[in-house]
Structure formats: C-alpha cells, structure tokens
Amino acid sequence: MSASMVWLIAVLGILFIAVMVSQSVWSPVRWIGYGLFKVAIGGVLLFVFNSIAGNYDFSIPINPITAAMSGFLGLPGLVSLVLIKAFIV
C-alpha cells in the first residue's frame, strides 16, 4: 500500500469520526429511537388490552402497524382499532 493511500484512508476515517460525533448525525438517530420507543409502548398497550379483552373473545393482532397506531395515538388510537375491528372486520 502506498503512502498516499494510507493518508487517504486516515483522512476519510477522521472525517467519518467527526461526522459521527456531530449533532447533525445524532438528531435523526434520536428520532428513530423515539419512534421505536413509541411502537414498543403501543405493543405493550395492545398486549394489556388483549389480556383483558380475551375474557370476551375479542382481540386485536399485535403487529407493527397496530402497535405504531396505538403507540403514537395512545388511547384514541386503541379505541379506533377496537371500533375498526368491531364494526368493519
């Protein structure tokens, strides 16, 4: 490997580290983490609902779409999923 190639790799490595440390990279990562947290909360909300509604032979499937809907919208999202399941499906 030539000396110029080593310098090129070193400069690209330093630039990569500088970009990873900057705020412009961590802001989207923070939003992705926030979204995944909301989907996880929605999944837990659906699990608790299915545990209670299982006594009445009613359940809502837990998948990424329903978890995201109940996670981002909260209780109104869960109510809308129940209404959709009860009256449309």
C-alpha positions in Angstrom: 0.0 0.0 0.0 1.4 3.4 -1.0 1.8 6.3 1.4 -0.8 8.3 -0.4 -3.4 5.5 0.1 -2.7 5.4 3.8 -3.1 9.1 4.1 -6.4 9.0 2.1 -7.8 6.2 4.4 -6.6 8.2 7.5 -8.3 11.4 6.4 -11.5 9.6 5.5 -11.5 7.9 8.9 -11.1 11.2 10.7 -13.9 12.7 8.6 -16.2 9.8 9.4 -15.5 10.1 13.1 -16.1 13.9 13.0 -19.4 13.4 11.3 -20.5 10.7 13.7 -19.7 13.0 16.7 -21.5 16.0 15.3 -25.1 16.9 16.3 -26.3 16.6 12.7 -25.9 12.8 12.8 -27.4 12.2 16.3 -30.6 14.1 15.7 -32.1 11.5 13.3 -30.9 8.7 15.5 -32.7 10.2 18.4 -35.9 10.5 16.3 -35.6 6.8 15.3 -35.2 5.8 18.9 -38.2 7.9 19.9 -40.3 6.2 17.2 -39.2 2.7 18.2 -40.0 3.5 21.9 -43.5 4.6 20.9 -44.0 1.4 18.9 -42.9 -0.6 21.9 -45.3 1.2 24.2 -48.1 0.5 21.7 -47.2 -3.2 21.7 -47.4 -3.3 25.5 -50.7 -1.4 25.4 -52.1 -3.9 22.9 -50.8 -6.8 25.0 -52.6 -5.5 28.1 -55.8 -4.8 26.1 -55.7 -8.3 24.6 -55.2 -9.8 28.1 -58.3 -8.1 29.4 -60.4 -8.5 26.2 -59.5 -12.1 25.9 -62.2 -12.9 28.5 -64.8 -11.6 26.0 -63.3 -13.4 22.9 -62.1 -10.2 21.4 -58.5 -9.5 20.4 -56.5 -7.1 18.2 -53.5 -8.6 16.5 -50.2 -7.2 17.6 -48.2 -6.2 14.5 -46.0 -3.1 13.7 -48.9 -1.2 12.2 -51.3 -1.6 15.1 -48.5 -1.1 17.6 -47.5 2.1 15.9 -51.1 3.3 15.7 -51.8 2.7 19.4 -48.3 3.9 20.4 -48.3 7.2 18.6 -52.0 8.0 19.1 -52.4 6.5 22.6 -55.8 5.6 23.9 -57.7 7.2 21.0 -55.7 5.0 18.6 -56.6 1.9 20.6 -60.2 2.9 20.6 -60.1 3.4 16.9 -58.6 0.0 16.4 -61.4 -1.5 18.5 -64.0 0.3 16.5 -62.4 -0.8 13.2 -62.3 -4.4 14.4 -65.8 -4.4 15.8 -67.7 -2.7 13.0 -65.7 -3.1 9.8 -64.0 -6.5 10.2 
